[in-house]
Each structure stands twice: as structure tokens, then as C-alpha cells.
Amino acid sequence: MAKRLIITARILPDGRPFKVIGRDAWALKNLVRAGKSGCTPIDHPGPRWSHYVFKLRGRGIVIETVDEPHGGQFAGTHARYVLRSDVEIIDDEAERAAA
């Protein structure tokens, strides 16, 4: 059984540390890594991006949703989520355990 992802993060410059667990932590890590280019469910596959973003916003993290058109057989739009808060990941238990 895989160990649950747990990170500790804070909103800069002076936010209090908070823990993020599971897929919410996965989404936040991806948003931090992606920077200004942001993440889409197409280039960062995850089953419920909109819900992860909803929960992260509930913690006070500013994430912009940009609607982007796409072509193909099922043309339409998809969301790109761009982290607008300056977030620091203080501790990543999985990375620490792997070291």
C-alpha cells in the first residue's frame, strides 16, 4: 500500500505553516512546480482537479482558472490552473523519507 502524501506549506511572506494531505498535496506540489505556466488535467492527469483547487482555495491560496480552447474530435475548453499565491513547501514527508 502506498504511503499517503503529506506536505507542509505556507503562503509567503508570513503565512502560518499548514499540512496538506493526499491528492490536495499532489496538486499543490504540481502547481508550485509549474509556476506561471500552470497545470491542466491534460498535462497533469488527475481525476478531480477542480475539487483539489476548490479545497486549496479554502485554505486561502489564490489559484486562477483560465479557460482554454482545444480542438480535436471532442473540441471545447479545458481549465488551466495557475497558482497566484507565493507558496513555499516547507516539508515533503515523501521526499524526506526517500533521502
MODELLER restraints for C-alpha pairs under 7 A, 6 or more apart:
rsr = mdl.restraints
at = mdl.atoms
rsr.add(forms.Gaussian(group=physical.xy_distance, feature=features.Distance(at['CA:4:A'], at['CA:22:A']), mean=5.65, stdev=0.5))
rsr.add(forms.Gaussian(group=physical.xy_distance, feature=features.Distance(at['CA:5:A'], at['CA:21:A']), mean=5.74, stdev=0.5))
rsr.add(forms.Gaussian(group=physical.xy_distance, feature=features.Distance(at['CA:5:A'], at['CA:22:A']), mean=4.84, stdev=0.5))
rsr.add(forms.Gaussian(group=physical.xy_distance, feature=features.Distance(at['CA:5:A'], at['CA:25:A']), mean=6.56, stdev=0.5))
rsr.add(forms.Gaussian(group=physical.xy_distance, feature=features.Distance(at['CA:5:A'], at['CA:94:A']), mean=6.43, stdev=0.5))
rsr.add(forms.Gaussian(group=physical.xy_distance, feature=features.Distance(at['CA:6:A'], at['CA:19:A']), mean=6.80, stdev=0.5))
rsr.add(forms.Gaussian(group=physical.xy_distance, feature=features.Distance(at['CA:6:A'], at['CA:20:A']), mean=5.81, stdev=0.5))
rsr.add(forms.Gaussian(group=physical.xy_distance, feature=features.Distance(at['CA:6:A'], at['CA:21:A']), mean=4.53, stdev=0.5))
rsr.add(forms.Gaussian(group=physical.xy_distance, feature=features.Distance(at['CA:6:A'], at['CA:22:A']), mean=6.32, stdev=0.5))
rsr.add(forms.Gaussian(group=physical.xy_distance, feature=features.Distance(at['CA:6:A'], at['CA:25:A']), mean=6.36, stdev=0.5))
rsr.add(forms.Gaussian(group=physical.xy_distance, feature=features.Distance(at['CA:6:A'], at['CA:92:A']), mean=6.34, stdev=0.5))
rsr.add(forms.Gaussian(group=physical.xy_distance, feature=features.Distance(at['CA:6:A'], at['CA:93:A']), mean=5.83, stdev=0.5))
rsr.add(forms.Gaussian(group=physical.xy_distance, feature=features.Distance(at['CA:7:A'], at['CA:19:A']), mean=5.65, stdev=0.5))
rsr.add(forms.Gaussian(group=physical.xy_distance, feature=features.Distance(at['CA:7:A'], at['CA:20:A']), mean=5.37, stdev=0.5))
rsr.add(forms.Gaussian(group=physical.xy_distance, feature=features.Distance(at['CA:7:A'], at['CA:21:A']), mean=6.54, stdev=0.5))
rsr.add(forms.Gaussian(group=physical.xy_distance, feature=features.Distance(at['CA:7:A'], at['CA:25:A']), mean=6.14, stdev=0.5))
rsr.add(forms.Gaussian(group=physical.xy_distance, feature=features.Distance(at['CA:7:A'], at['CA:89:A']), mean=6.99, stdev=0.5))
rsr.add(forms.Gaussian(group=physical.xy_distance, feature=features.Distance(at['CA:7:A'], at['CA:91:A']), mean=5.49, stdev=0.5))
rsr.add(forms.Gaussian(group=physical.xy_distance, feature=features.Distance(at['CA:7:A'], at['CA:92:A']), mean=4.44, stdev=0.5))
rsr.add(forms.Gaussian(group=physical.xy_distance, feature=features.Distance(at['CA:7:A'], at['CA:93:A']), mean=6.13, stdev=0.5))
rsr.add(forms.Gaussian(group=physical.xy_distance, feature=features.Distance(at['CA:8:A'], at['CA:17:A']), mean=6.33, stdev=0.5))
rsr.add(forms.Gaussian(group=physical.xy_distance, feature=features.Distance(at['CA:8:A'], at['CA:18:A']), mean=5.48, stdev=0.5))
rsr.add(forms.Gaussian(group=physical.xy_distance, feature=features.Distance(at['CA:8:A'], at['CA:19:A']), mean=4.39, stdev=0.5))
rsr.add(forms.Gaussian(group=physical.xy_distance, feature=features.Distance(at['CA:8:A'], at['CA:20:A']), mean=6.21, stdev=0.5))
rsr.add(forms.Gaussian(group=physical.xy_distance, feature=features.Distance(at['CA:8:A'], at['CA:89:A']), mean=5.98, stdev=0.5))
rsr.add(forms.Gaussian(group=physical.xy_distance, feature=features.Distance(at['CA:8:A'], at['CA:90:A']), mean=5.39, stdev=0.5))
rsr.add(forms.Gaussian(group=physical.xy_distance, feature=features.Distance(at['CA:8:A'], at['CA:91:A']), mean=4.94, stdev=0.5))
rsr.add(forms.Gaussian(group=physical.xy_distance, feature=features.Distance(at['CA:8:A'], at['CA:92:A']), mean=6.52, stdev=0.5))
rsr.add(forms.Gaussian(group=physical.xy_distance, feature=features.Distance(at['CA:9:A'], at['CA:17:A']), mean=5.45, stdev=0.5))
rsr.add(forms.Gaussian(group=physical.xy_distance, feature=features.Distance(at['CA:9:A'], at['CA:18:A']), mean=5.57, stdev=0.5))
rsr.add(forms.Gaussian(group=physical.xy_distance, feature=features.Distance(at['CA:9:A'], at['CA:19:A']), mean=6.38, stdev=0.5))
rsr.add(forms.Gaussian(group=physical.xy_distance, feature=features.Distance(at['CA:9:A'], at['CA:87:A']), mean=6.80, stdev=0.5))
rsr.add(forms.Gaussian(group=physical.xy_distance, feature=features.Distance(at['CA:9:A'], at['CA:88:A']), mean=5.51, stdev=0.5))
rsr.add(forms.Gaussian(group=physical.xy_distance, feature=features.Distance(at['CA:9:A'], at['CA:89:A']), mean=4.27, stdev=0.5))
rsr.add(forms.Gaussian(group=physical.xy_distance, feature=features.Distance(at['CA:9:A'], at['CA:90:A']), mean=5.17, stdev=0.5))
rsr.add(forms.Gaussian(group=physical.xy_distance, feature=features.Distance(at['CA:9:A'], at['CA:91:A']), mean=6.95, stdev=0.5))
rsr.add(forms.Gaussian(group=physical.xy_distance, feature=features.Distance(at['CA:10:A'], at['CA:16:A']), mean=5.74, stdev=0.5))
rsr.add(forms.Gaussian(group=physical.xy_distance, feature=features.Distance(at['CA:10:A'], at['CA:17:A']), mean=4.60, stdev=0.5))
rsr.add(forms.Gaussian(group=physical.xy_distance, feature=features.Distance(at['CA:10:A'], at['CA:18:A']), mean=6.22, stdev=0.5))
rsr.add(forms.Gaussian(group=physical.xy_distance, feature=features.Distance(at['CA:10:A'], at['CA:87:A']), mean=5.73, stdev=0.5))
rsr.add(forms.Gaussian(group=physical.xy_distance, feature=features.Distance(at['CA:10:A'], at['CA:88:A']), mean=5.45, stdev=0.5))
rsr.add(forms.Gaussian(group=physical.xy_distance, feature=features.Distance(at['CA:10:A'], at['CA:89:A']), mean=6.65, stdev=0.5))
rsr.add(forms.Gaussian(group=physical.xy_distance, feature=features.Distance(at['CA:11:A'], at['CA:85:A']), mean=6.73, stdev=0.5))
rsr.add(forms.Gaussian(group=physical.xy_distance, feature=features.Distance(at['CA:11:A'], at['CA:86:A']), mean=5.83, stdev=0.5))
rsr.add(forms.Gaussian(group=physical.xy_distance, feature=features.Distance(at['CA:11:A'], at['CA:87:A']), mean=4.55, stdev=0.5))
rsr.add(forms.Gaussian(group=physical.xy_distance, feature=features.Distance(at['CA:11:A'], at['CA:88:A']), mean=6.35, stdev=0.5))
rsr.add(forms.Gaussian(group=physical.xy_distance, feature=features.Distance(at['CA:12:A'], at['CA:86:A']), mean=5.41, stdev=0.5))
rsr.add(forms.Gaussian(group=physical.xy_distance, feature=features.Distance(at['CA:12:A'], at['CA:87:A']), mean=5.79, stdev=0.5))
rsr.add(forms.Gaussian(group=physical.xy_distance, feature=features.Distance(at['CA:12:A'], at['CA:88:A']), mean=6.72, stdev=0.5))
rsr.add(forms.Gaussian(group=physical.xy_distance, feature=features.Distance(at['CA:24:A'], at['CA:52:A']), mean=5.17, stdev=0.5))
rsr.add(forms.Gaussian(group=physical.xy_distance, feature=features.Distance(at['CA:27:A'], at['CA:52:A']), mean=6.60, stdev=0.5))
rsr.add(forms.Gaussian(group=physical.xy_distance, feature=features.Distance(at['CA:31:A'], at['CA:38:A']), mean=6.09, stdev=0.5))
rsr.add(forms.Gaussian(group=physical.xy_distance, feature=features.Distance(at['CA:31:A'], at['CA:39:A']), mean=6.29, stdev=0.5))
rsr.add(forms.Gaussian(group=physical.xy_distance, feature=features.Distance(at['CA:31:A'], at['CA:82:A']), mean=6.78, stdev=0.5))
rsr.add(forms.Gaussian(group=physical.xy_distance, feature=features.Distance(at['CA:31:A'], at['CA:83:A']), mean=5.88, stdev=0.5))
rsr.add(forms.Gaussian(group=physical.xy_distance, feature=features.Distance(at['CA:32:A'], at['CA:83:A']), mean=6.93, stdev=0.5))
rsr.add(forms.Gaussian(group=physical.xy_distance, feature=features.Distance(at['CA:35:A'], at['CA:83:A']), mean=6.78, stdev=0.5))
rsr.add(forms.Gaussian(group=physical.xy_distance, feature=features.Distance(at['CA:36:A'], at['CA:82:A']), mean=6.27, stdev=0.5))
rsr.add(forms.Gaussian(group=physical.xy_distance, feature=features.Distance(at['CA:37:A'], at['CA:82:A']), mean=6.80, stdev=0.5))
rsr.add(forms.Gaussian(group=physical.xy_distance, feature=features.Distance(at['CA:38:A'], at['CA:80:A']), mean=6.13, stdev=0.5))
rsr.add(forms.Gaussian(group=physical.xy_distance, feature=features.Distance(at['CA:38:A'], at['CA:81:A']), mean=5.29, stdev=0.5))
rsr.add(forms.Gaussian(group=physical.xy_distance, feature=features.Distance(at['CA:38:A'], at['CA:82:A']), mean=4.16, stdev=0.5))
rsr.add(forms.Gaussian(group=physical.xy_distance, feature=features.Distance(at['CA:38:A'], at['CA:83:A']), mean=6.68, stdev=0.5))
rsr.add(forms.Gaussian(group=physical.xy_distance, feature=features.Distance(at['CA:39:A'], at['CA:80:A']), mean=5.41, stdev=0.5))
rsr.add(forms.Gaussian(group=physical.xy_distance, feature=features.Distance(at['CA:39:A'], at['CA:81:A']), mean=5.21, stdev=0.5))
rsr.add(forms.Gaussian(group=physical.xy_distance, feature=features.Distance(at['CA:39:A'], at['CA:82:A']), mean=6.54, stdev=0.5))
rsr.add(forms.Gaussian(group=physical.xy_distance, feature=features.Distance(at['CA:40:A'], at['CA:79:A']), mean=6.02, stdev=0.5))
rsr.add(forms.Gaussian(group=physical.xy_distance, feature=features.Distance(at['CA:40:A'], at['CA:80:A']), mean=4.61, stdev=0.5))
rsr.add(forms.Gaussian(group=physical.xy_distance, feature=features.Distance(at['CA:40:A'], at['CA:81:A']), mean=6.28, stdev=0.5))
rsr.add(forms.Gaussian(group=physical.xy_distance, feature=features.Distance(at['CA:41:A'], at['CA:49:A']), mean=6.58, stdev=0.5))
rsr.add(forms.Gaussian(group=physical.xy_distance, feature=features.Distance(at['CA:57:A'], at['CA:63:A']), mean=6.77, stdev=0.5))
rsr.add(forms.Gaussian(group=physical.xy_distance, feature=features.Distance(at['CA:61:A'], at['CA:85:A']), mean=5.82, stdev=0.5))
rsr.add(forms.Gaussian(group=physical.xy_distance, feature=features.Distance(at['CA:62:A'], at['CA:83:A']), mean=6.30, stdev=0.5))
rsr.add(forms.Gaussian(group=physical.xy_distance, feature=features.Distance(at['CA:62:A'], at['CA:84:A']), mean=5.27, stdev=0.5))
rsr.add(forms.Gaussian(group=physical.xy_distance, feature=features.Distance(at['CA:62:A'], at['CA:85:A']), mean=5.09, stdev=0.5))
rsr.add(forms.Gaussian(group=physical.xy_distance, feature=features.Distance(at['CA:63:A'], at['CA:81:A']), mean=6.31, stdev=0.5))
rsr.add(forms.Gaussian(group=physical.xy_distance, feature=features.Distance(at['CA:63:A'], at['CA:82:A']), mean=5.45, stdev=0.5))
rsr.add(forms.Gaussian(group=physical.xy_distance, feature=features.Distance(at['CA:63:A'], at['CA:83:A']), mean=4.52, stdev=0.5))
rsr.add(forms.Gaussian(group=physical.xy_distance, feature=features.Distance(at['CA:63:A'], at['CA:84:A']), mean=5.42, stdev=0.5))
rsr.add(forms.Gaussian(group=physical.xy_distance, feature=features.Distance(at['CA:64:A'], at['CA:81:A']), mean=5.65, stdev=0.5))
rsr.add(forms.Gaussian(group=physical.xy_distance, feature=features.Distance(at['CA:64:A'], at['CA:82:A']), mean=5.08, stdev=0.5))
rsr.add(forms.Gaussian(group=physical.xy_distance, feature=features.Distance(at['CA:64:A'], at['CA:83:A']), mean=6.42, stdev=0.5))
rsr.add(forms.Gaussian(group=physical.xy_distance, feature=features.Distance(at['CA:64:A'], at['CA:84:A']), mean=6.64, stdev=0.5))
rsr.add(forms.Gaussian(group=physical.xy_distance, feature=features.Distance(at['CA:65:A'], at['CA:79:A']), mean=6.08, stdev=0.5))
rsr.add(forms.Gaussian(group=physical.xy_distance, feature=features.Distance(at['CA:65:A'], at['CA:80:A']), mean=5.70, stdev=0.5))
rsr.add(forms.Gaussian(group=physical.xy_distance, feature=features.Distance(at['CA:65:A'], at['CA:81:A']), mean=4.81, stdev=0.5))
rsr.add(forms.Gaussian(group=physical.xy_distance, feature=features.Distance(at['CA:65:A'], at['CA:82:A']), mean=6.54, stdev=0.5))
rsr.add(forms.Gaussian(group=physical.xy_distance, feature=features.Distance(at['CA:66:A'], at['CA:79:A']), mean=5.59, stdev=0.5))
rsr.add(forms.Gaussian(group=physical.xy_distance, feature=features.Distance(at['CA:66:A'], at['CA:80:A']), mean=5.02, stdev=0.5))
rsr.add(forms.Gaussian(group=physical.xy_distance, feature=features.Distance(at['CA:66:A'], at['CA:81:A']), mean=6.41, stdev=0.5))
rsr.add(forms.Gaussian(group=physical.xy_distance, feature=features.Distance(at['CA:67:A'], at['CA:77:A']), mean=6.15, stdev=0.5))
rsr.add(forms.Gaussian(group=physical.xy_distance, feature=features.Distance(at['CA:67:A'], at['CA:78:A']), mean=5.71, stdev=0.5))
rsr.add(forms.Gaussian(group=physical.xy_distance, feature=features.Distance(at['CA:67:A'], at['CA:79:A']), mean=4.75, stdev=0.5))
rsr.add(forms.Gaussian(group=physical.xy_distance, feature=features.Distance(at['CA:67:A'], at['CA:80:A']), mean=6.34, stdev=0.5))
rsr.add(forms.Gaussian(group=physical.xy_distance, feature=features.Distance(at['CA:68:A'], at['CA:77:A']), mean=5.17, stdev=0.5))
rsr.add(forms.Gaussian(group=physical.xy_distance, feature=features.Distance(at['CA:68:A'], at['CA:78:A']), mean=5.38, stdev=0.5))
rsr.add(forms.Gaussian(group=physical.xy_distance, feature=features.Distance(at['CA:68:A'], at['CA:79:A']), mean=6.12, stdev=0.5))
rsr.add(forms.Gaussian(group=physical.xy_distance, feature=features.Distance(at['CA:68:A'], at['CA:80:A']), mean=6.96, stdev=0.5))
rsr.add(forms.Gaussian(group=physical.xy_distance, feature=features.Distance(at['CA:69:A'], at['CA:76:A']), mean=5.62, stdev=0.5))
rsr.add(forms.Gaussian(group=physical.xy_distance, feature=features.Distance(at['CA:69:A'], at['CA:77:A']), mean=4.15, stdev=0.5))
rsr.add(forms.Gaussian(group=physical.xy_distance, feature=features.Distance(at['CA:69:A'], at['CA:78:A']), mean=6.43, stdev=0.5))
rsr.add(forms.Gaussian(group=physical.xy_distance, feature=features.Distance(at['CA:70:A'], at['CA:76:A']), mean=5.54, stdev=0.5))
rsr.add(forms.Gaussian(group=physical.xy_distance, feature=features.Distance(at['CA:70:A'], at['CA:77:A']), mean=5.61, stdev=0.5))
